[in-house]
Amino acid sequence: MKNLKSIIYIFLSFSLIGCSKFLDVNPKGVLSEEQVSKPELIDNFVVAAYAAMPGLGFGTTHAPWIQSVRSDDAYKGGGGLSDQTPWYEMEIYTAVTPNIGNNDGPWYLGYVGISRCNTAIRLLNEMDAAEYELKQERIAEMKFLRSWIYLGMKLRWKYIPFIDDTVPNDAVIVEGISNRPDDMKNDLPIWDRIIQDFEDAAKVLPDIQTEKGRPTKYAAHAFAAKALLFRAYEQNDQHKVVNINKETLQKSLVHINEIMTKDKSQFDLEEDFANNFLPEFDNKTKESLWEIQYSIDDGTTDGRINRGDELNAPWWTPFFSCCDFHKVSYTMINAFKTDNTGLPDFENYNNTEFMGDKYKEYFTSHSFDPRLGHTAAIPGYPWKYNNAIIYQESGSRAPFQYGYFNSMKEQVDPNCNCLFKPFYIYNSMNKKEIRYSEVLLWKAEILMEQGQLQESLNLVNRVRSRAATSLAHLKKADGTLWMNYKIELYKPGVNFTLNKENLKKAIIWENRLEFANEGRRYFDLLRWGLLSETMNEYLNKEKRRFDWYNQGRFVAGRDEYLPIPQPQMNWSKGSYKQNPGY
């Protein structure tokens, strides 16, 4: 089989992991570790680990769009403040407690996936390599998946218990294993274990996988680079960045260079930015280093569809029936404006408003970075590049609270054969976890910190240049552009003064525009130590737009991370330590 999607469905009927008590019994109809003696049976446990990945997004904070809501990218949306209240509480911060909803489930599901990886690794370690030539490669895949989950959890909760395949009972809760042992001075040891798994995987995994969905060595290099980049920004106990470790940055750069020195036939920017967000380009772009695999019409009842974004289509008859979550914020829309030089309007970008009918005039009286047309659904403009379907105000359920702008990247054409619409709206477009543009901007960030300013700027301009030419999907039937798209490169001595302060601002902004509403922004601000400053400025501005933001306030030293879920604190029987401020 050419695609890992095809393998996963065979195993959907196997439920290998449940709650901690469930693991202590042998349920009927389920393979136990003692029953496994052949490679093909072990592979079932490997596939079970892959099968856990798509489920991590279902209604949980693992879904990338939830991080958009926690940043200045987006509003929760939906039918009002009482519609999925926990996410509203997360976006204003002040209402978050250890008992907040939609927080315990993601933690639990993360450890379910980790447990599946650990089970597979233990079984693989017991297998004779002479009988199973893929033994080391499969172990590397499981280490990759395990640390991919851990990386997401580390960014959300900071101090998490690291349970690996050496733990005899790797249930969701293991009494006696702390998320922060008394001798752990900071969170760096957790980073090191995550990084080690990715680096181990990179040494073993092949350059190319014929079964799409399995990670390559370059995917492992990319995630090792990402984890090292975050580790380099060292935090104190109050989550304040106190040091940027140049040695750690250099280690990240080594992994990045492993990817960038590959032949461009394998990795490069796509010619058109849009290709990253169209289902026909699943597993087909040069830009994607690894994708979460989804499918439909695969022989299962509903398909292996994306449940993480099921609430995000507009409430818009006759095209979609639910549910209008993930609304692009006014601040984010404003960030796409460009000034008369074609650069972002860094200082005054957020001074324009959209209330009443003003937004209609707004889009005809300003110039924009073309990535706006790929990121936001705007009334009066095409839905997902389809000039025959013009998005309408009626698609917004509560515009008086959340405005009219839907997040577009995770959406598809309503005529797509990738849709499943029982009521909630599911699609089978893959989720690209690492894009080559991200790797380029990581390198730009590292080179900036190393003082190589021009080399860094060249990489920023490389990403920006692609954005400037990504216009084919943004044209009317007559070939003219829907908006005034104006974007220029940073040109020292012409429209830009090259120094570290200005370059850092440009890198921050380029990350913001390139990955808008993809769940990256919050974590980038966390890494740079800019969350408190940025989010309080955002909240104070949005309070003048929507009164429901009046209770919003970001408290430095607390709100950078979610609280350890109280049910997990209870189950640990004193083994876990709560994050500061909760």
C-alpha positions as CSV (number, residue, x, y, z in Angstrom):
1,M,0.0,0.0,0.0
2,K,1.3,3.4,-1.0
3,N,-0.3,5.5,1.8
4,L,-0.3,5.0,5.6
5,K,-3.9,6.2,5.5
6,S,-4.9,2.9,3.9
7,I,-3.3,0.9,6.7
8,I,-4.8,2.8,9.6
9,Y,-8.4,2.0,8.7
10,I,-7.7,-1.8,8.9
11,F,-7.0,-1.2,12.6
12,L,-9.9,1.0,13.6
13,S,-11.7,-1.8,15.3
14,F,-8.8,-2.4,17.7
15,S,-9.0,-0.3,20.9
16,L,-5.7,-0.9,22.6
17,I,-5.6,1.7,25.3
18,G,-8.1,3.1,27.7
19,C,-8.0,4.6,31.1
20,S,-5.4,3.4,33.7
21,K,-7.7,0.8,35.2
22,F,-8.7,-0.5,31.8
23,L,-5.1,-1.3,31.1
24,D,-5.0,-3.7,34.0
25,V,-7.4,-6.2,32.4
26,N,-7.5,-8.1,29.1
27,P,-10.7,-6.9,27.2
28,K,-12.3,-9.3,24.8
29,G,-11.5,-8.9,21.1
30,V,-8.3,-7.0,21.7
31,L,-4.7,-8.1,21.0
32,S,-2.6,-8.4,24.2
33,E,1.2,-8.1,24.2
34,E,1.4,-11.7,25.1
35,Q,-0.4,-12.8,21.9
36,V,2.1,-11.1,19.6
37,S,4.8,-13.3,18.1
38,K,4.8,-12.3,14.4
39,P,6.0,-9.1,12.7
40,E,2.6,-8.5,11.0
41,L,0.9,-8.6,14.4
42,I,3.4,-6.1,15.9
43,D,2.7,-3.9,13.0
44,N,-0.9,-3.7,14.2
45,F,0.4,-2.0,17.4
46,V,2.5,0.4,15.2
47,V,-0.6,1.3,13.2
48,A,-2.6,1.8,16.4
49,A,-0.1,4.5,17.4
50,Y,-0.6,6.2,14.0
51,A,-4.4,5.9,14.4
52,A,-4.3,7.9,17.6
53,M,-2.9,11.0,15.9
54,P,-6.0,12.4,14.1
55,G,-8.1,11.9,17.2
56,L,-5.9,14.3,19.2
57,G,-7.6,17.2,17.5
58,F,-11.1,16.3,18.3
59,G,-12.7,19.0,20.5
60,T,-9.5,19.5,22.4
61,T,-6.7,22.1,22.8
62,H,-4.6,19.8,20.6
63,A,-6.5,21.3,17.7
64,P,-4.3,24.0,16.2
65,W,-7.2,26.5,15.9
66,I,-7.6,26.6,19.7
67,Q,-4.1,28.1,19.9
68,S,-5.2,30.8,17.4
69,V,-8.0,31.7,19.8
70,R,-5.6,32.0,22.7
71,S,-3.4,34.4,20.6
72,D,-4.3,37.6,18.8
73,D,-5.1,35.7,15.6
74,A,-8.7,34.8,16.2
75,Y,-11.9,34.9,18.3
76,K,-13.6,31.7,19.5
77,G,-16.8,32.3,17.4
78,G,-19.8,30.0,17.4
79,G,-23.2,30.9,18.7
80,G,-22.1,33.2,21.5
81,L,-20.2,33.2,24.8
82,S,-22.1,30.3,26.1
83,D,-21.2,28.1,23.1
84,Q,-18.2,26.1,24.2
85,T,-17.6,28.4,27.2
86,P,-14.2,26.9,28.2
87,W,-12.7,28.3,25.0
88,Y,-14.1,31.7,25.8
89,E,-12.5,31.4,29.2
90,M,-9.2,30.6,27.6
91,E,-9.3,33.6,25.3
92,I,-9.9,36.1,28.1
93,Y,-7.4,34.2,30.4
94,T,-8.9,35.5,33.7
95,A,-11.5,32.7,33.9
96,V,-9.0,29.9,33.5
97,T,-8.7,27.5,36.5
98,P,-7.4,23.9,36.9
99,N,-11.0,22.8,36.6
100,I,-11.6,24.5,33.2
101,G,-13.3,22.3,30.6
102,N,-11.7,21.1,27.4
103,N,-8.3,20.8,29.2
104,D,-8.4,17.4,30.9
105,G,-9.4,15.6,27.7
106,P,-6.4,16.7,25.6
107,W,-4.0,15.7,28.4
108,Y,-5.6,12.2,28.6
109,L,-5.7,11.7,24.9
110,G,-2.1,12.7,24.6
111,Y,-1.0,10.0,27.0
112,V,-3.2,7.5,25.2
113,G,-1.2,8.1,22.1
114,I,2.1,8.0,24.0
115,S,1.0,4.7,25.6
116,R,0.4,3.2,22.2
117,C,3.9,4.3,21.0
118,N,5.5,2.8,24.2
119,T,3.6,-0.5,23.8
120,A,4.8,-0.8,20.2
121,I,8.4,0.0,21.1
122,R,8.5,-2.6,23.9
123,L,7.2,-5.2,21.5
124,L,9.6,-4.2,18.8
125,N,12.5,-4.4,21.2
126,E,11.6,-8.0,21.9
127,M,11.5,-8.9,18.2
128,D,14.6,-10.6,16.6
129,A,15.9,-8.2,13.9
130,A,16.7,-11.2,11.7
131,E,12.9,-12.0,11.6
132,Y,11.8,-8.4,11.2
133,E,14.2,-6.3,9.1
134,L,12.1,-3.1,9.7
135,K,12.5,-3.4,13.5
136,Q,14.8,-0.3,13.9
137,E,12.9,1.8,11.4
138,R,9.6,1.1,13.2
139,I,11.1,1.9,16.6
140,A,12.3,5.2,15.1
141,E,8.8,6.0,13.8
142,M,7.3,5.3,17.3
143,K,9.9,7.6,18.9
144,F,9.1,10.3,16.4
145,L,5.3,10.0,17.1
146,R,5.9,9.9,20.9
147,S,7.9,13.0,20.9
148,W,5.6,14.8,18.4
149,I,2.8,14.3,21.0
150,Y,5.1,15.3,23.9
151,L,6.2,18.5,22.0
152,G,2.6,19.6,21.7
153,M,1.9,18.8,25.4
154,K,5.1,20.5,26.5
155,L,4.2,23.8,24.7
156,R,0.7,23.7,26.3
157,W,1.5,22.7,29.9
158,K,5.3,23.1,30.3
159,Y,5.8,20.5,33.0
160,I,4.6,17.1,31.9
161,P,5.6,13.6,33.2
162,F,7.8,11.9,30.6
163,I,6.6,8.3,30.5
164,D,8.6,6.1,28.1
165,D,8.8,2.5,27.1
166,T,11.0,1.6,30.1
167,V,8.1,2.2,32.4
168,P,6.5,-1.3,33.1
169,N,2.9,0.1,33.1
170,D,2.7,3.1,30.8
171,A,-0.9,4.0,31.6
172,V,-2.2,7.5,31.4
173,I,-1.4,7.9,35.0
174,V,1.5,6.2,36.6
175,E,1.7,6.8,40.4
176,G,5.1,8.0,41.5
177,I,6.1,9.6,38.2
178,S,6.1,13.3,38.7
179,N,5.7,16.0,36.1
180,R,8.4,17.9,38.0
181,P,10.6,15.9,40.4
182,D,12.1,17.8,43.3
183,D,15.6,17.6,41.7
184,M,14.4,19.1,38.4
185,K,15.5,22.8,38.6
186,N,13.9,23.8,35.3
187,D,12.1,22.4,32.3
188,L,15.2,21.8,30.2
189,P,15.5,18.0,31.0
190,I,12.0,17.5,29.5
191,W,13.2,19.3,26.3
192,D,16.2,17.1,26.2
193,R,14.3,13.9,26.2
194,I,11.9,15.1,23.5
195,I,14.9,16.2,21.4
196,Q,16.7,12.9,21.9
197,D,13.8,10.9,20.5
198,F,13.7,13.1,17.3
199,E,17.5,12.9,16.9
200,D,17.4,9.1,17.4
201,A,14.7,8.9,14.7
202,A,16.6,11.0,12.3
203,K,19.6,8.6,12.4
204,V,17.4,5.7,11.3
205,L,14.5,6.9,9.2
206,P,14.8,6.8,5.4
207,D,15.1,9.9,3.1
208,I,11.8,9.0,1.4
209,Q,8.8,7.0,2.6
210,T,6.7,5.3,0.0
211,E,3.8,5.0,2.5
212,K,2.8,8.6,2.9
213,G,2.3,9.6,6.5
214,R,5.3,7.8,7.9
215,P,7.9,10.3,8.9
216,T,11.2,10.6,7.0
217,K,14.6,11.5,8.5
218,Y,14.0,15.1,7.4
219,A,10.7,15.3,9.3
220,A,12.7,14.2,12.3
221,H,15.4,16.8,11.7
222,A,12.6,19.4,11.4
223,F,11.0,18.6,14.7
224,A,14.4,18.3,16.4
225,A,15.2,21.8,15.1
226,K,11.9,23.1,16.4
227,A,12.3,21.6,19.8
228,L,15.9,22.9,20.1
229,L,14.8,26.4,19.0
230,F,12.2,26.5,21.7
231,R,14.7,25.1,24.2
232,A,17.2,27.8,23.4
233,Y,14.9,30.5,24.9
234,E,15.4,29.5,28.5
235,Q,12.7,30.4,31.0
236,N,12.7,30.9,34.8
237,D,10.0,29.6,37.1
238,Q,7.8,32.5,36.2
239,H,8.0,31.6,32.5
240,K,10.1,34.7,31.7
241,V,12.8,34.3,29.1
242,V,16.1,34.8,30.9
243,N,18.6,33.6,28.3
244,I,18.9,32.7,24.7
245,N,21.4,29.8,24.5
246,K,23.5,30.3,21.5
247,E,24.9,26.8,21.6
248,T,21.4,25.3,21.5
249,L,20.6,27.6,18.6
250,Q,23.6,26.2,16.7
251,K,22.4,22.7,17.3
252,S,19.0,23.6,15.9
253,L,20.8,25.1,12.8
254,V,22.6,21.8,12.2
255,H,19.3,20.0,11.8
256,I,17.9,22.8,9.6
257,N,20.9,22.6,7.3
258,E,20.4,18.9,6.9
259,I,17.0,19.7,5.3
260,M,18.1,22.8,3.3
261,T,21.1,21.0,1.7
262,K,18.7,18.5,0.1
263,D,18.0,18.7,-3.6
264,K,15.2,21.2,-4.2
265,S,13.3,18.6,-6.0
266,Q,12.4,17.2,-2.6
267,F,12.1,20.4,-0.4
268,D,11.4,23.9,-1.4
269,L,8.7,26.6,-1.3
270,E,5.6,25.8,-3.4
271,E,5.3,28.3,-6.2
272,D,1.8,29.2,-4.9
273,F,1.0,29.7,-1.2
274,A,-2.5,28.3,-1.9
275,N,-1.1,24.8,-2.7
276,N,-0.5,24.3,1.1
277,F,-4.2,24.5,1.8
278,L,-5.9,22.6,-1.0
279,P,-6.9,18.9,-0.6
280,E,-5.7,18.0,-4.2
281,F,-2.1,18.8,-2.9
282,D,-2.2,16.3,0.0
283,N,1.2,14.6,0.1
284,K,2.2,16.3,-3.2
285,T,3.9,19.5,-2.2
286,K,7.6,20.2,-1.9
287,E,6.9,22.4,1.1
288,S,5.4,19.8,3.4
289,L,7.9,17.8,5.6
290,W,5.2,15.8,7.4
291,E,1.4,15.6,7.3
292,I,-1.4,14.2,9.5
293,Q,-3.3,11.9,7.2
294,Y,-7.1,12.1,6.7
295,S,-9.4,10.4,4.3
296,I,-13.0,9.8,3.2
297,D,-14.7,7.0,1.3
298,D,-12.1,4.6,2.6
299,G,-14.3,1.7,3.5
300,T,-15.0,2.9,7.0
301,T,-18.4,4.3,8.1
302,D,-17.4,8.0,8.2
303,G,-13.9,8.0,7.0
304,R,-10.8,9.1,8.8
305,I,-11.9,12.7,8.7
306,N,-10.5,15.8,10.5
307,R,-12.6,16.1,13.6
308,G,-10.4,18.9,15.1
309,D,-11.9,21.5,12.7
310,E,-15.5,20.2,12.6
311,L,-16.9,23.4,14.2
312,N,-15.1,25.9,11.9
313,A,-17.2,26.0,8.7
314,P,-19.7,28.9,8.6
315,W,-23.3,28.5,9.5
316,W,-24.2,29.2,5.9
317,T,-27.2,27.7,4.0
318,P,-27.1,25.9,1.6
319,F,-23.3,25.3,1.7
320,F,-22.6,24.5,5.3
321,S,-24.8,23.7,8.3
322,C,-22.4,24.4,11.3
323,C,-20.8,26.0,13.3
324,D,-18.9,29.3,12.7
325,F,-16.0,28.9,15.1
326,H,-12.5,30.3,14.6
327,K,-13.2,33.8,13.4
328,V,-10.3,35.8,12.2
329,S,-9.7,38.7,14.6
330,Y,-9.9,42.4,13.5
331,T,-6.3,42.7,14.8
332,M,-5.2,39.9,12.5
333,I,-7.0,41.3,9.5
334,N,-5.3,44.6,10.1
335,A,-1.9,43.0,10.3
336,F,-2.1,42.1,6.5
337,K,-2.3,45.8,5.6
338,T,0.7,47.2,3.8
339,D,1.9,50.8,3.7
340,N,3.0,52.9,0.7
341,T,6.3,51.1,0.7
342,G,4.7,47.6,0.4
343,L,5.9,46.6,3.9
344,P,3.7,45.9,7.0
345,D,2.5,49.0,8.8
346,F,4.3,48.0,12.0
347,E,3.3,50.9,14.2
348,N,-0.2,52.0,13.1
349,Y,-1.6,48.8,11.5
350,N,-4.4,48.3,14.1
351,N,-5.8,51.8,14.0
352,T,-8.6,51.1,11.5
353,E,-12.0,49.7,12.4
354,F,-14.6,47.4,10.9
355,M,-17.8,48.2,12.8
356,G,-21.1,48.4,11.0
357,D,-20.6,48.6,7.2
358,K,-17.1,50.1,7.5
359,Y,-15.4,46.8,6.6
360,K,-16.8,46.9,3.1
361,E,-15.0,50.2,2.4
362,Y,-12.0,49.0,4.3
363,F,-11.1,46.3,1.8
364,T,-11.3,48.7,-1.1
365,S,-9.4,51.6,0.5
366,H,-6.2,49.8,1.6
367,S,-3.5,47.6,0.1
368,F,-2.8,44.2,1.5
369,D,-0.3,41.3,1.7
370,P,-1.7,38.6,-0.7
371,R,-1.7,36.1,2.1
372,L,-4.9,37.8,3.4
373,G,-6.8,36.3,0.5
374,H,-5.5,32.8,1.4
375,T,-6.3,33.2,5.2
376,A,-9.6,34.9,5.7
377,A,-13.1,34.4,4.2
378,I,-14.6,37.9,3.8
379,P,-18.2,38.8,2.8
380,G,-18.3,39.9,-0.8
381,Y,-15.3,37.9,-1.8
382,P,-14.9,34.2,-3.1
383,W,-15.1,31.3,-0.7
384,K,-12.0,29.2,-1.0
385,Y,-10.9,30.6,-4.4
386,N,-14.3,29.7,-6.0
387,N,-15.5,32.8,-7.9
388,A,-18.9,31.2,-8.3
389,I,-19.5,31.2,-4.6
390,I,-19.3,34.6,-2.9
391,Y,-19.2,34.5,0.8
392,Q,-22.0,36.3,2.6
393,E,-22.6,38.0,5.9
394,S,-25.3,35.5,6.6
395,G,-22.6,32.9,7.2
396,S,-21.8,34.5,10.5
397,R,-23.9,33.5,13.5
398,A,-22.9,36.2,15.9
399,P,-21.3,39.1,14.0
400,F,-22.0,41.5,16.9
401,Q,-19.6,39.5,19.0
402,Y,-17.2,38.0,16.5
403,G,-17.3,39.9,13.3
404,Y,-17.7,38.4,9.8
405,F,-14.3,36.9,9.0
406,N,-13.8,33.1,8.9
407,S,-10.5,31.3,9.0
408,M,-10.1,29.9,5.5
409,K,-6.9,27.7,5.5
410,E,-8.6,24.6,7.1
411,Q,-11.7,25.0,4.9
412,V,-12.5,23.5,1.5
413,D,-14.8,24.2,-1.4
414,P,-18.4,23.1,-0.5
415,N,-18.4,21.0,-3.7
416,C,-15.3,19.0,-2.7
417,N,-15.6,15.3,-2.6
418,C,-13.5,15.4,0.6
419,L,-16.5,16.6,2.7
420,F,-18.7,14.7,5.1
421,K,-21.6,16.7,6.4
422,P,-24.0,14.8,8.7
423,F,-24.5,18.2,10.5
424,Y,-21.0,19.1,11.8
425,I,-18.7,19.7,8.8
426,Y,-15.8,17.4,8.4
427,N,-13.2,17.2,5.6
428,S,-10.3,14.9,4.8
429,M,-7.7,17.5,3.8
430,N,-4.4,16.6,5.4
431,K,-2.8,18.8,8.1
432,K,0.7,19.9,7.3
433,E,2.6,19.9,10.6
434,I,5.9,21.4,9.3
435,R,6.2,23.5,6.2
436,Y,9.5,24.5,4.5
437,S,8.7,28.2,4.9
438,E,8.7,27.5,8.7
439,V,12.2,26.0,8.4
440,L,13.4,29.0,6.4
441,L,12.1,31.4,9.1
442,W,13.7,29.4,11.9
443,K,17.0,29.7,10.2
444,A,16.5,33.4,9.7
445,E,15.8,33.7,13.4
446,I,19.0,31.8,14.3
447,L,21.2,33.7,11.9
448,M,19.9,37.0,13.3
449,E,20.9,35.9,16.8
450,Q,24.3,35.0,15.4
451,G,24.7,38.4,13.9
452,Q,24.4,37.3,10.3
453,L,21.9,40.0,9.4
454,Q,22.0,40.1,5.6
455,E,21.9,36.3,5.3
456,S,18.9,36.2,7.7
457,L,17.1,38.9,5.7
458,N,17.6,37.0,2.5
459,L,15.6,34.1,3.9
460,V,12.8,36.4,5.1
461,N,12.7,37.9,1.6
462,R,12.6,34.5,0.1
463,V,9.4,33.7,1.9
464,R,8.0,37.1,1.2
465,S,8.8,36.8,-2.5
466,R,6.7,33.7,-2.7
467,A,3.8,35.5,-1.1
468,A,4.1,38.3,-3.7
469,T,3.6,35.9,-6.6
470,S,0.8,33.8,-5.1
471,L,-1.9,35.6,-7.0
472,A,-3.3,33.0,-9.4
473,H,-6.2,32.0,-7.1
474,L,-6.9,35.6,-6.1
475,K,-8.2,36.9,-9.4
476,K,-11.7,37.5,-10.8
477,A,-12.9,35.8,-13.9
478,D,-11.6,38.7,-16.0
479,G,-8.1,38.3,-14.7
480,T,-8.1,41.3,-12.4
481,L,-7.3,41.0,-8.7
482,W,-10.1,41.0,-6.1
483,M,-8.1,43.4,-3.9
484,N,-5.2,45.8,-4.1
485,Y,-2.4,43.4,-3.2
486,K,0.8,45.3,-2.7
487,I,3.9,43.6,-1.2
488,E,7.6,44.5,-1.5
489,L,10.8,42.8,-0.2
490,Y,12.8,44.4,2.6
491,K,15.4,46.5,0.8
492,P,18.1,48.0,3.0
493,G,18.7,51.6,2.2
494,V,15.4,51.8,0.2
495,N,12.5,50.9,2.4
496,F,14.3,49.3,5.4
497,T,17.1,50.0,7.8
498,L,18.9,46.8,8.5
499,N,19.8,46.3,12.1
500,K,19.0,43.6,14.6
501,E,16.0,45.4,16.1
502,N,14.3,46.0,12.7
503,L,15.2,42.5,11.5
504,K,13.7,40.9,14.5
505,K,10.5,42.8,14.0
506,A,10.4,41.7,10.4
507,I,11.0,38.1,11.3
508,I,8.2,38.2,14.0
509,W,5.9,39.8,11.4
510,E,6.7,37.4,8.7
511,N,5.9,34.4,10.9
512,R,2.7,36.1,11.9
513,L,1.5,36.5,8.3
514,E,2.8,33.3,6.9
515,F,1.2,31.1,9.6
516,A,-1.8,33.2,10.5
517,N,-4.6,31.1,12.1
518,E,-2.5,27.9,11.9
519,G,-2.0,27.8,15.7
520,R,1.7,28.9,15.5
521,R,1.4,32.5,16.7
522,Y,0.8,31.8,20.4
523,F,3.8,29.5,20.7
524,D,6.1,31.8,18.8
525,L,5.2,34.6,21.2
526,L,5.8,32.2,24.1
527,R,9.3,31.4,22.7
528,W,10.2,35.1,22.2
529,G,9.0,36.1,25.7
530,L,6.4,38.5,24.1
531,L,3.1,37.0,25.3
532,S,2.3,39.3,28.1
533,E,3.2,42.5,26.2
534,T,1.4,41.4,23.0
535,M,-1.7,39.9,24.5
536,N,-2.4,42.7,26.9
537,E,-2.1,45.2,24.1
538,Y,-4.4,43.0,22.0
539,L,-7.0,42.6,24.8
540,N,-7.0,46.3,25.6
541,K,-7.6,47.1,21.9
542,E,-10.3,44.5,21.4
543,K,-12.2,45.7,24.5
544,R,-13.0,48.8,22.5
545,R,-14.5,46.6,19.8
546,F,-16.3,43.9,21.8
547,D,-17.5,44.4,25.4
548,W,-17.1,40.7,26.1
549,Y,-13.4,41.2,26.3
550,N,-13.8,43.6,29.3
551,Q,-12.7,40.8,31.7
552,G,-9.7,39.9,29.6
553,R,-6.2,40.2,31.1
554,F,-3.0,38.3,30.6
555,V,-1.0,37.7,33.8
556,A,2.7,37.2,33.2
557,G,4.0,34.2,35.1
558,R,0.7,32.3,35.0
559,D,-1.1,32.6,31.7
560,E,1.8,31.4,29.4
561,Y,0.7,27.8,30.1
562,L,-2.5,26.1,30.8
563,P,-3.0,24.6,34.3
564,I,-2.3,21.0,34.9
565,P,-5.9,19.6,34.7
566,Q,-7.3,19.1,38.2
567,P,-8.5,15.6,37.5
568,Q,-4.9,14.7,36.6
569,M,-3.7,16.3,39.8
570,N,-6.2,14.1,41.7
571,W,-5.3,10.9,39.9
572,S,-1.6,11.5,40.5
573,K,-2.1,11.3,44.3
574,G,0.4,14.1,45.0
575,S,2.9,13.2,42.3
576,Y,2.2,16.3,40.1
577,K,2.9,19.9,40.8
578,Q,0.6,22.6,39.6
579,N,1.8,25.4,37.4
580,P,2.4,28.8,39.0
581,G,-0.6,31.0,39.7
582,Y,-3.3,28.3,39.5
